[in-house]
Amino acid sequence: MVERAGPDPAEQAEALHNAERELRDAQTAEDVRRVWKKYYLIVGHRKLGRLLLGRTAEQLLARE
């Protein structure tokens, strides 16, 4: 069986902060889709959804 390596924690934290900033600046649904496609493989759908609902990257990182 081949083990899948997850994203590097530092890379994931940086991506989470970047996604938070880009989602905050998004003006249209298309902007949100663009950010989602860019980050969902690194950050994950659940965390992106939580960012979209108002949680901060710091709150999400503190829960890990």
N, CA, C and O atoms as CSV, one atom per row, in Angstrom:
chain,resi,resn,atom,element,x,y,z
A,1,MET,N,N,0.842,-1.179,0.000
A,1,MET,CA,C,0.000,0.000,0.000
A,1,MET,C,C,0.887,1.243,0.000
A,1,MET,O,O,1.887,1.298,0.716
A,2,VAL,N,N,0.523,2.226,-0.795
A,2,VAL,CA,C,1.284,3.461,-0.911
A,2,VAL,C,C,0.714,4.483,0.068
A,2,VAL,O,O,-0.490,4.740,0.080
A,3,GLU,N,N,1.582,5.057,0.880
A,3,GLU,CA,C,1.146,6.096,1.809
A,3,GLU,C,C,1.095,7.433,1.110
A,3,GLU,O,O,2.009,7.800,0.372
A,4,ARG,N,N,0.027,8.151,1.347
A,4,ARG,CA,C,-0.082,9.503,0.798
A,4,ARG,C,C,0.418,10.476,1.839
A,4,ARG,O,O,-0.018,10.453,2.990
A,5,ALA,N,N,1.324,11.319,1.433
A,5,ALA,CA,C,1.818,12.341,2.333
A,5,ALA,C,C,0.895,13.547,2.259
A,5,ALA,O,O,0.562,14.017,1.172
A,6,GLY,N,N,0.488,14.041,3.409
A,6,GLY,CA,C,-0.357,15.230,3.447
A,6,GLY,C,C,0.485,16.468,3.211
A,6,GLY,O,O,1.713,16.399,3.142
A,7,PRO,N,N,-0.183,17.588,3.089
A,7,PRO,CA,C,0.560,18.832,2.881
A,7,PRO,C,C,1.414,19.165,4.093
A,7,PRO,O,O,1.062,18.831,5.224
A,8,ASP,N,N,2.517,19.812,3.854
A,8,ASP,CA,C,3.395,20.267,4.914
A,8,ASP,C,C,2.611,21.227,5.814
A,8,ASP,O,O,1.938,22.120,5.300
A,9,PRO,N,N,2.678,21.070,7.144
A,9,PRO,CA,C,1.911,21.952,8.040
A,9,PRO,C,C,2.200,23.440,7.831
A,9,PRO,O,O,1.287,24.262,7.910
A,10,ALA,N,N,3.453,23.790,7.565
A,10,ALA,CA,C,3.784,25.202,7.328
A,10,ALA,C,C,3.152,25.683,6.026
A,10,ALA,O,O,2.651,26.805,5.945
A,11,GLU,N,N,3.182,24.825,5.009
A,11,GLU,CA,C,2.572,25.164,3.722
A,11,GLU,C,C,1.057,25.312,3.881
A,11,GLU,O,O,0.449,26.216,3.309
A,12,GLN,N,N,0.464,24.420,4.658
A,12,GLN,CA,C,-0.973,24.475,4.869
A,12,GLN,C,C,-1.362,25.739,5.642
A,12,GLN,O,O,-2.367,26.372,5.316
A,13,ALA,N,N,-0.593,26.110,6.644
A,13,ALA,CA,C,-0.881,27.324,7.416
A,13,ALA,C,C,-0.782,28.563,6.530
A,13,ALA,O,O,-1.625,29.457,6.607
A,14,GLU,N,N,0.237,28.611,5.701
A,14,GLU,CA,C,0.402,29.752,4.796
A,14,GLU,C,C,-0.763,29.817,3.806
A,14,GLU,O,O,-1.304,30.893,3.550
A,15,ALA,N,N,-1.142,28.677,3.258
A,15,ALA,CA,C,-2.253,28.624,2.309
A,15,ALA,C,C,-3.558,29.031,2.989
A,15,ALA,O,O,-4.394,29.698,2.378
A,16,LEU,N,N,-3.736,28.638,4.239
A,16,LEU,CA,C,-4.945,28.989,4.978
A,16,LEU,C,C,-5.042,30.503,5.169
A,16,LEU,O,O,-6.115,31.083,5.002
A,17,HIS,N,N,-3.941,31.132,5.512
A,17,HIS,CA,C,-3.920,32.594,5.664
A,17,HIS,C,C,-4.174,33.289,4.322
A,17,HIS,O,O,-4.908,34.275,4.255
A,18,ASN,N,N,-3.569,32.773,3.272
A,18,ASN,CA,C,-3.783,33.358,1.940
A,18,ASN,C,C,-5.237,33.205,1.501
A,18,ASN,O,O,-5.832,34.136,0.958
A,19,ALA,N,N,-5.802,32.022,1.742
A,19,ALA,CA,C,-7.200,31.780,1.372
A,19,ALA,C,C,-8.124,32.697,2.172
A,19,ALA,O,O,-9.098,33.223,1.634
A,20,GLU,N,N,-7.817,32.888,3.453
A,20,GLU,CA,C,-8.633,33.783,4.282
A,20,GLU,C,C,-8.644,35.197,3.695
A,20,GLU,O,O,-9.699,35.818,3.567
A,21,ARG,N,N,-7.482,35.685,3.347
A,21,ARG,CA,C,-7.372,37.039,2.789
A,21,ARG,C,C,-8.119,37.133,1.450
A,21,ARG,O,O,-8.847,38.096,1.207
A,22,GLU,N,N,-7.933,36.133,0.592
A,22,GLU,CA,C,-8.570,36.177,-0.724
A,22,GLU,C,C,-10.085,36.031,-0.625
A,22,GLU,O,O,-10.813,36.668,-1.387
A,23,LEU,N,N,-10.573,35.203,0.303
A,23,LEU,CA,C,-12.017,35.080,0.480
A,23,LEU,C,C,-12.607,36.369,1.050
A,23,LEU,O,O,-13.708,36.773,0.678
A,24,ARG,N,N,-11.877,37.002,1.941
A,24,ARG,CA,C,-12.340,38.268,2.513
A,24,ARG,C,C,-12.466,39.340,1.425
A,24,ARG,O,O,-13.369,40.176,1.471
A,25,ASP,N,N,-11.555,39.310,0.448
A,25,ASP,CA,C,-11.553,40.293,-0.629
A,25,ASP,C,C,-12.470,39.924,-1.797
A,25,ASP,O,O,-12.688,40.742,-2.691
A,26,ALA,N,N,-13.008,38.707,-1.799
A,26,ALA,CA,C,-13.852,38.252,-2.909
A,26,ALA,C,C,-15.112,39.109,-2.996
A,26,ALA,O,O,-15.764,39.381,-1.989
A,27,GLN,N,N,-15.440,39.527,-4.209
A,27,GLN,CA,C,-16.603,40.381,-4.440
A,27,GLN,C,C,-17.771,39.624,-5.086
A,27,GLN,O,O,-18.930,40.009,-4.924
A,28,THR,N,N,-17.463,38.554,-5.812
A,28,THR,CA,C,-18.505,37.829,-6.543
A,28,THR,C,C,-18.407,36.338,-6.252
A,28,THR,O,O,-17.422,35.862,-5.688
A,29,ALA,N,N,-19.435,35.623,-6.642
A,29,ALA,CA,C,-19.427,34.169,-6.495
A,29,ALA,C,C,-18.286,33.556,-7.315
A,29,ALA,O,O,-17.681,32.566,-6.904
A,30,GLU,N,N,-18.004,34.143,-8.459
A,30,GLU,CA,C,-16.904,33.651,-9.294
A,30,GLU,C,C,-15.565,33.819,-8.577
A,30,GLU,O,O,-14.687,32.965,-8.702
A,31,ASP,N,N,-15.404,34.900,-7.836
A,31,ASP,CA,C,-14.186,35.100,-7.042
A,31,ASP,C,C,-14.044,33.992,-5.999
A,31,ASP,O,O,-12.953,33.458,-5.799
A,32,VAL,N,N,-15.145,33.652,-5.338
A,32,VAL,CA,C,-15.124,32.591,-4.320
A,32,VAL,C,C,-14.767,31.257,-4.974
A,32,VAL,O,O,-13.961,30.502,-4.430
A,33,ARG,N,N,-15.356,30.959,-6.135
A,33,ARG,CA,C,-15.032,29.704,-6.835
A,33,ARG,C,C,-13.562,29.641,-7.213
A,33,ARG,O,O,-12.939,28.586,-7.096
A,34,ARG,N,N,-13.000,30.756,-7.664
A,34,ARG,CA,C,-11.595,30.800,-8.045
A,34,ARG,C,C,-10.697,30.503,-6.832
A,34,ARG,O,O,-9.750,29.723,-6.933
A,35,VAL,N,N,-10.999,31.126,-5.698
A,35,VAL,CA,C,-10.218,30.892,-4.473
A,35,VAL,C,C,-10.365,29.438,-4.044
A,35,VAL,O,O,-9.387,28.793,-3.666
A,36,TRP,N,N,-11.588,28.927,-4.104
A,36,TRP,CA,C,-11.851,27.547,-3.678
A,36,TRP,C,C,-11.020,26.562,-4.503
A,36,TRP,O,O,-10.364,25.679,-3.952
A,37,LYS,N,N,-11.055,26.723,-5.821
A,37,LYS,CA,C,-10.301,25.824,-6.704
A,37,LYS,C,C,-8.800,25.917,-6.440
A,37,LYS,O,O,-8.077,24.929,-6.565
A,38,LYS,N,N,-8.348,27.096,-6.080
A,38,LYS,CA,C,-6.927,27.324,-5.855
A,38,LYS,C,C,-6.430,26.646,-4.577
A,38,LYS,O,O,-5.288,26.188,-4.528
A,39,TYR,N,N,-7.273,26.579,-3.544
A,39,TYR,CA,C,-6.793,26.149,-2.224
A,39,TYR,C,C,-7.376,24.850,-1.676
A,39,TYR,O,O,-6.859,24.339,-0.683
A,40,TYR,N,N,-8.430,24.293,-2.276
A,40,TYR,CA,C,-9.093,23.181,-1.606
A,40,TYR,C,C,-8.236,21.923,-1.476
A,40,TYR,O,O,-8.440,21.144,-0.545
A,41,LEU,N,N,-7.298,21.709,-2.369
A,41,LEU,CA,C,-6.451,20.520,-2.252
A,41,LEU,C,C,-5.454,20.633,-1.098
A,41,LEU,O,O,-5.044,19.617,-0.535
A,42,ILE,N,N,-5.069,21.833,-0.749
A,42,ILE,CA,C,-4.108,22.045,0.338
A,42,ILE,C,C,-4.825,22.225,1.671
A,42,ILE,O,O,-4.436,21.637,2.680
A,43,VAL,N,N,-5.869,23.038,1.666
A,43,VAL,CA,C,-6.546,23.410,2.910
A,43,VAL,C,C,-7.695,22.459,3.231
A,43,VAL,O,O,-7.890,22.095,4.391
A,44,GLY,N,N,-8.438,22.064,2.240
A,44,GLY,CA,C,-9.587,21.194,2.443
A,44,GLY,C,C,-10.899,21.964,2.387
A,44,GLY,O,O,-10.958,23.152,2.705
A,45,HIS,N,N,-11.945,21.263,1.975
A,45,HIS,CA,C,-13.259,21.886,1.830
A,45,HIS,C,C,-13.798,22.377,3.172
A,45,HIS,O,O,-14.363,23.467,3.259
A,46,ARG,N,N,-13.622,21.571,4.209
A,46,ARG,CA,C,-14.191,21.910,5.511
A,46,ARG,C,C,-13.610,23.222,6.041
A,46,ARG,O,O,-14.353,24.088,6.504
A,47,LYS,N,N,-12.299,23.367,5.976
A,47,LYS,CA,C,-11.678,24.593,6.478
A,47,LYS,C,C,-12.033,25.796,5.614
A,47,LYS,O,O,-12.242,26.891,6.137
A,48,LEU,N,N,-12.104,25.609,4.305
A,48,LEU,CA,C,-12.510,26.712,3.437
A,48,LEU,C,C,-13.935,27.153,3.765
A,48,LEU,O,O,-14.230,28.347,3.797
A,49,GLY,N,N,-14.803,26.196,4.005
A,49,GLY,CA,C,-16.175,26.524,4.375
A,49,GLY,C,C,-16.234,27.298,5.671
A,49,GLY,O,O,-17.009,28.244,5.805
A,50,ARG,N,N,-15.420,26.900,6.616
A,50,ARG,CA,C,-15.399,27.610,7.901
A,50,ARG,C,C,-14.862,29.026,7.741
A,50,ARG,O,O,-15.342,29.951,8.396
A,51,LEU,N,N,-13.860,29.199,6.865
A,51,LEU,CA,C,-13.383,30.552,6.577
A,51,LEU,C,C,-14.496,31.386,5.954
A,51,LEU,O,O,-14.676,32.554,6.298
A,52,LEU,N,N,-15.232,30.781,5.045
A,52,LEU,CA,C,-16.310,31.475,4.349
A,52,LEU,C,C,-17.411,31.902,5.323
A,52,LEU,O,O,-18.075,32.918,5.113
A,53,LEU,N,N,-17.598,31.120,6.386
A,53,LEU,CA,C,-18.630,31.436,7.374
A,53,LEU,C,C,-18.150,32.379,8.475
A,53,LEU,O,O,-18.915,32.725,9.375
A,54,GLY,N,N,-16.883,32.795,8.405
A,54,GLY,CA,C,-16.432,33.820,9.343
A,54,GLY,C,C,-15.375,33.417,10.342
A,54,GLY,O,O,-14.888,34.266,11.089
A,55,ARG,N,N,-15.003,32.148,10.384
A,55,ARG,CA,C,-13.916,31.749,11.284
A,55,ARG,C,C,-12.615,32.316,10.736
A,55,ARG,O,O,-12.510,32.571,9.537
A,56,THR,N,N,-11.631,32.515,11.591
A,56,THR,CA,C,-10.344,33.032,11.147
A,56,THR,C,C,-9.366,31.875,10.976
A,56,THR,O,O,-9.561,30.788,11.519
A,57,ALA,N,N,-8.320,32.135,10.215
A,57,ALA,CA,C,-7.282,31.121,10.021
A,57,ALA,C,C,-6.653,30.769,11.356
A,57,ALA,O,O,-6.344,29.601,11.595
A,58,GLU,N,N,-6.456,31.735,12.226
A,58,GLU,CA,C,-5.861,31.484,13.542
A,58,GLU,C,C,-6.731,30.551,14.366
A,58,GLU,O,O,-6.212,29.663,15.041
A,59,GLN,N,N,-8.032,30.732,14.324
A,59,GLN,CA,C,-8.943,29.849,15.055
A,59,GLN,C,C,-8.850,28.428,14.516
A,59,GLN,O,O,-8.843,27.468,15.288
A,60,LEU,N,N,-8.779,28.290,13.206
A,60,LEU,CA,C,-8.713,26.959,12.603
A,60,LEU,C,C,-7.381,26.283,12.911
A,60,LEU,O,O,-7.340,25.075,13.143
A,61,LEU,N,N,-6.305,27.040,12.914
A,61,LEU,CA,C,-4.992,26.465,13.212
A,61,LEU,C,C,-4.883,26.081,14.693
A,61,LEU,O,O,-4.193,25.119,15.031
A,62,ALA,N,N,-5.541,26.809,15.557
A,62,ALA,CA,C,-5.490,26.514,16.995
A,62,ALA,C,C,-6.205,25.196,17.327
A,62,ALA,O,O,-5.892,24.551,18.328
A,63,ARG,N,N,-7.146,24.811,16.500
A,63,ARG,CA,C,-7.907,23.579,16.749
A,63,ARG,C,C,-7.139,22.326,16.353
A,63,ARG,O,O,-7.517,21.225,16.753
A,64,GLU,N,N,-6.072,22.470,15.578
A,64,GLU,CA,C,-5.332,21.279,15.100
A,64,GLU,C,C,-4.495,20.678,16.179
A,64,GLU,O,O,-3.815,19.678,15.948
